[in-house]
Amino acid sequence: MNLLRDLSALPRLAGIRLATVISGPELGHRLLFAPGLTLGSYPGEGSLNAALPVLSVIPESCVLNIGGAEVQMEILDPTPTLCVLGADEVTLQLIPMAKQLGFSVIVSEEREPLAQQAENNGADPVYCMPPVEALGHISDSWETYFVVRLSDPLLAQKCVETLLPRPWAYMGFAADESRMALVKKRLLQKGFAPGRVDKIQKSMGLDIGAVTPQERALAILAELVSVRRTKAGLGHYPKAMLELAKSGESVLATVVQSDGLPAVGEKLLFTTGEQIGSLGGNEEQAVRSAALKLLKTKETVKLLQQDGITVLLERMELTC
C-alpha cells in the first residue's frame, strides 16, 4: 500500500475525496475516489466501497459513523476560501481578485460602511461583528486562507490565538519584525506548538515591489496561489511529503481525534532518517517512536492514543 505515491501521481480532479476507517475491524482501510470514479482502495475491497454512494454526497470533511465504524472523510481538492479579518484599502482590492481565481471570500469587519463595501466587492458572507465572534461562524477547513489585517494589535493577536488550533492552509498576520517576535513569544508561553506558530506569515505577499493597494493585494494573492499550488500538494498532504514517500518505505501519521492541539487532520511522514511535518510537544516523540517501530515490523497500521490525541499510523510500502 502506498497511498501517497498514488496521490502524487493524480491529475487535478474536482472533488477528490479520501475516506479512512479510524475505528473497528477494518481500521486503516482507505478509499480514494472522485465523483463517479474510484481511484484506489487500500488495502483492498471493504465496507467503504459499498458505502460509496453515501460518501460521495458528504459536503465537507468530517468524521461519520458507517456500519458501527468511525470513518474520517477528507475533501482533498475543495474550493479554497479566503477569510479576511479587517476590511481596508488593500483587502477591499483583494476580494474581487480572489473571486476571479475561484476563491470564495468571507470578510469580518465591524465598521458598517466598510462591511458594505466588502459585500459590494463580492465577499459573501460578510460578518459585521467583532472578529473573534465572526470566527465562530466560519467552518474549519484545510483550504481556508486567513488574512488578518486588524488595526488593533491585541485584537489581532486574540484572533490568531483563536485560529491556531484550527485547520487552515495559510495565516498571514500584518506585523513588523519586533511585533511578530513578541506575538510568537506569547503564543509559545501559552503552550502553542512551535511548529504551528512558525507557520504564521508575518509579511503577507510575495516581494514584487508593490506600492499601491492594488499591487499589494496582487502580491498577497500571488502568495496564496503559491501556497495552494506549489507547497500544499493535495489537501493537507504537502508536496515535500508526497515526494519523500516515493523514495522509500515510510510511515504516515494522521491525527484523527484531538481535544485541541494538534488539530485533527495534521499529518506527519516518517522514514528512518527524515520527518515531514510537526506536532510539537511530548506527543510528537511518542508518535515518532511508534512510527519507527512500525517500519521495523510486519504490521501495516496502528492506532496510537497519547495525551488526549489519537493518531493513525500507516506504513507506506513501495512494493504494492
C-alpha distance (Angstrom), angle and dihedral (degrees) to the residues before:
residue distance angle dihedral
M1 . . .
N2 3.79 . .
L3 3.79 110.6 .
L4 3.81 92.2 168.7
R5 3.80 92.6 55.2
D6 3.80 89.2 54.3
L7 3.81 92.3 45.7
S8 3.80 91.5 52.5
A9 3.81 90.3 54.7
L10 3.80 96.6 49.0
P11 3.80 120.4 113.4
R12 3.78 117.9 -132.6
L13 3.81 102.9 -77.8
A14 3.78 126.7 174.3
G15 3.78 115.9 -116.2
I16 3.82 101.0 11.2
R17 3.81 108.6 177.3
L18 3.78 135.7 -171.4
A19 3.81 122.8 -159.6
T20 3.82 119.2 -167.6
V21 3.80 128.3 -174.9
I22 3.83 105.9 -132.2
S23 3.82 98.3 176.0
G24 3.78 136.9 26.8
P25 3.83 135.7 42.7
E26 3.83 93.4 -47.2
L27 3.83 93.4 55.0
G28 3.79 110.1 167.3
H29 3.80 97.1 15.9
R30 3.81 108.7 143.2
L31 3.77 134.4 -165.3
L32 3.80 120.1 -163.6
F33 3.78 114.7 -165.7
A34 3.78 149.0 146.1
P35 3.82 128.4 -154.3
G36 3.81 106.4 -55.9
L37 3.81 93.0 -6.9
T38 3.82 132.4 90.5
L39 3.82 108.0 -152.8
G40 3.79 99.2 -179.3
S41 3.80 144.1 -17.0
Y42 3.82 116.2 -154.1
P43 2.97 123.4 -125.9
G44 3.84 90.6 -10.6
E45 3.78 143.9 -65.9
G46 3.82 114.6 -18.9
S47 3.77 144.6 148.0
L48 3.82 90.9 -67.9
N49 3.80 89.9 67.0
A50 3.81 90.5 57.6
A51 3.83 90.0 47.6
L52 3.82 93.4 53.1
P53 3.86 95.1 111.0
V54 3.82 89.6 56.7
L55 3.80 95.4 42.1
S56 3.81 91.2 50.8
V57 3.80 93.7 64.0
I58 3.83 99.0 46.0
P59 3.84 101.8 120.1
E60 3.82 100.2 -150.2
S61 3.79 145.0 8.4
C62 3.80 111.3 -68.3
V63 3.82 146.6 129.3
L64 3.80 115.4 -98.9
N65 3.82 138.6 173.8
I66 3.79 118.1 -113.8
G67 3.80 119.7 175.8
G68 3.80 92.1 -20.9
A69 3.82 94.4 -51.3
E70 3.81 127.1 105.3
V71 3.79 114.5 -120.3
Q72 3.79 125.7 -166.8
M73 3.81 112.5 -145.5
E74 3.80 119.7 -159.7
I75 3.78 124.2 -173.6
L76 3.81 99.9 -149.5
D77 3.80 101.4 -170.1
P78 3.81 107.3 27.3
T79 3.78 127.9 156.4
P80 3.82 106.8 -76.0
T81 3.80 117.1 -119.9
L82 3.78 124.9 -147.9
C83 3.80 112.2 -155.6
V84 3.81 114.7 -167.2
L85 3.80 120.1 -165.2
G86 3.79 106.0 -162.5
A87 3.80 125.4 18.6
D88 3.80 113.1 -130.0
E89 3.80 137.1 148.2
V90 3.81 91.5 -75.3
T91 3.80 100.3 44.2
L92 3.80 92.3 44.8
Q93 3.83 86.6 60.1
L94 3.81 90.7 44.2
I95 3.82 94.6 58.4
P96 3.85 100.1 69.0
M97 3.82 91.9 38.7
A98 3.82 91.7 54.1
K99 3.80 91.0 46.4
Q100 3.81 90.5 54.8
L101 3.83 89.3 55.7
G102 3.78 93.8 52.1
F103 3.80 101.9 -96.6
S104 3.77 120.1 138.1
V105 3.81 107.4 -134.8
I106 3.81 128.7 -143.6
V107 3.80 121.7 -176.7
S108 3.79 132.3 -166.6
E109 3.81 113.9 -162.8
E110 3.82 127.0 153.4
R111 3.81 95.7 -162.4
E112 3.77 106.4 87.0
P113 3.84 98.8 -147.8
L114 3.82 91.7 52.2
A115 3.81 91.5 43.2
Q116 3.81 88.7 54.1
Q117 3.79 90.9 48.5
A118 3.80 90.6 51.1
E119 3.80 89.2 52.7
N120 3.80 91.0 48.2
N121 3.82 88.6 52.5
G122 3.81 91.6 56.9
A123 3.82 107.2 -89.2
D124 3.81 113.5 144.2
P125 2.93 121.2 -150.8
V126 3.80 107.7 22.6
Y127 3.81 116.4 -171.0
C128 3.80 112.1 -152.5
M129 3.80 94.6 -165.3
P130 3.82 139.9 85.8
P131 3.81 108.4 -52.9
V132 3.82 96.4 -123.7
E133 3.80 88.2 54.5
A134 3.81 90.7 47.2
L135 3.82 90.8 54.1
G136 3.80 87.6 63.7
H137 3.82 88.3 65.5
I138 3.82 95.3 51.0
S139 3.81 118.7 91.6
D140 3.80 120.1 -129.6
S141 3.80 115.7 -106.5
W142 3.80 139.2 158.6
E143 3.81 86.4 -136.9
T144 3.81 96.0 60.5
Y145 3.81 117.8 111.2
F146 3.81 114.3 -160.4
V147 3.81 121.9 -155.4
V148 3.81 110.2 -172.5
R149 3.81 112.0 -164.4
L150 3.80 104.6 156.7
S151 3.80 120.1 150.6
D152 3.82 92.6 -143.4
P153 3.85 105.9 76.7
L154 3.80 94.1 -161.2
L155 3.80 91.5 51.4
A156 3.80 90.0 47.4
Q157 3.81 90.3 52.3
K158 3.81 90.9 49.4
C159 3.81 89.4 53.8
V160 3.80 90.9 49.6
E161 3.82 90.2 51.2
T162 3.80 89.7 50.7
L163 3.80 92.1 50.1
L164 3.80 100.8 43.1
P165 3.84 96.9 81.7
R166 3.79 91.8 46.9
P167 3.82 129.5 83.1
W168 3.82 116.6 -95.1
A169 3.78 137.9 148.5
Y170 3.80 96.9 -142.6
M171 3.77 139.6 6.6
G172 3.79 120.4 -169.9
F173 3.79 118.3 -172.4
A174 3.81 120.1 -170.5
A175 3.82 105.5 -130.1
D176 3.79 140.0 124.6
E177 3.82 122.9 -116.9
S178 3.81 96.7 -89.9
R179 3.80 94.1 44.6
M180 3.79 93.0 48.4
A181 3.81 91.8 48.3
L182 3.81 89.6 53.2
V183 3.80 93.0 46.9
K184 3.81 92.4 49.8
K185 3.81 91.3 47.8
R186 3.80 91.0 53.4
L187 3.80 92.0 46.5
L188 3.81 91.1 52.6
Q189 3.80 90.6 48.1
K190 3.80 88.4 55.0
G191 3.79 90.6 56.6
F192 3.80 102.5 -101.0
A193 3.81 113.6 151.8
P194 3.85 113.2 -99.6
G195 3.81 91.6 -132.9
R196 3.80 90.4 55.6
V197 3.82 94.3 45.8
D198 3.80 91.8 50.1
K199 3.83 90.3 59.8
I200 3.82 91.4 69.6
Q201 3.81 110.5 105.7
K202 3.79 112.5 -138.4
S203 3.80 100.3 -172.7
M204 3.76 108.0 42.1
G205 3.76 119.1 -148.3
L206 3.79 138.3 33.9
D207 3.79 116.8 -78.4
I208 3.80 102.6 -100.1
G209 3.80 96.2 139.6
A210 3.79 91.4 -101.8
V211 3.81 117.0 -173.7
T212 3.81 110.1 159.3
P213 3.83 123.9 62.8
Q214 3.80 89.2 -109.3
E215 3.82 92.0 52.6
R216 3.80 92.4 46.2
A217 3.80 90.1 50.4
L218 3.81 89.2 50.1
A219 3.82 90.4 51.2
I220 3.82 91.1 52.6
L221 3.78 92.5 47.3
A222 3.80 90.9 48.8
E223 3.80 89.3 55.5
L224 3.81 92.2 49.3
V225 3.80 90.7 52.0
S226 3.81 90.2 47.0
V227 3.82 91.3 53.0
R228 3.78 91.6 46.9
R229 3.79 98.7 45.5
T230 3.81 106.2 30.8
K231 3.80 108.1 22.7
A232 3.77 106.4 30.2
G233 3.80 97.4 56.2
L234 3.79 104.3 -169.1
G235 3.78 121.6 -19.1
H236 3.80 106.6 -40.9
Y237 3.81 93.6 -22.2
P238 3.83 105.9 107.2
K239 3.77 117.7 -139.0
A240 3.82 91.2 -117.6
M241 3.82 89.5 54.7
L242 3.80 92.8 52.4
E243 3.81 90.8 48.6
L244 3.81 94.8 47.8
A245 3.81 91.5 50.4
K246 3.81 89.4 62.2
S247 3.82 93.9 57.0
G248 3.81 99.8 65.8
E249 3.77 145.6 -37.8
S250 3.78 113.5 -40.3
V251 3.79 142.9 164.9
L252 3.80 122.3 -120.3
A253 3.81 115.0 -151.0
T254 3.82 119.0 -163.4
V255 3.81 125.5 -176.4
V256 3.81 103.7 -131.2
Q257 3.82 99.7 169.4
S258 3.80 130.4 23.8
D259 3.80 139.9 163.6
G260 3.80 91.4 -143.8
L261 3.80 123.2 -50.0
P262 2.98 127.4 63.9
A263 3.78 96.3 40.6
V264 3.80 122.7 -120.8
G265 3.80 108.1 -96.2
E266 3.82 96.6 34.0
K267 3.80 109.7 141.2
L268 3.78 136.2 -158.9
L269 3.79 129.7 -176.0
F270 3.79 122.0 -152.8
T271 3.79 132.1 -167.1
T272 3.79 123.8 170.9
G273 3.79 90.1 -90.2
E274 3.81 108.9 19.6
Q275 3.80 141.1 50.6
I276 3.81 130.8 -163.0
G277 3.81 116.8 -163.2
S278 3.79 133.5 16.9
L279 3.79 137.3 -128.3
G280 3.80 98.3 179.7
G281 3.79 123.8 -148.3
N282 3.80 130.7 58.9
E283 3.80 94.4 -52.6
E284 3.81 91.8 67.9
Q285 3.80 92.4 63.4
A286 3.81 90.3 49.2
V287 3.82 90.7 50.3
R288 3.79 91.6 48.0
S289 3.82 92.5 49.7
A290 3.80 91.2 49.6
A291 3.81 91.1 47.3
L292 3.80 93.8 51.7
K293 3.80 90.4 48.5
L294 3.79 89.6 51.6
L295 3.80 89.8 53.8
K296 3.82 89.2 58.6
T297 3.81 97.8 47.4
K298 3.79 135.8 66.3
E299 3.80 91.2 -115.0
T300 3.79 117.0 111.1
V301 3.80 101.1 -168.2
K302 3.80 137.8 29.7
L303 3.80 135.8 174.4
L304 3.82 114.8 -141.8
Q305 3.81 124.1 -166.4
Q306 3.78 114.4 -165.4
D307 3.82 133.1 158.9
G308 3.81 96.8 -21.3
I309 3.80 97.3 -41.3
T310 3.80 132.6 98.3
V311 3.79 118.0 -148.8
L312 3.80 127.0 -168.2
L313 3.82 112.3 -147.0
E314 3.81 121.2 -164.3
R315 3.77 130.0 178.5
M316 3.81 113.1 -128.6
E317 3.80 107.2 -148.2
L318 3.80 125.7 -165.4
T319 3.81 95.6 -152.7
C320 3.81 99.9 72.8
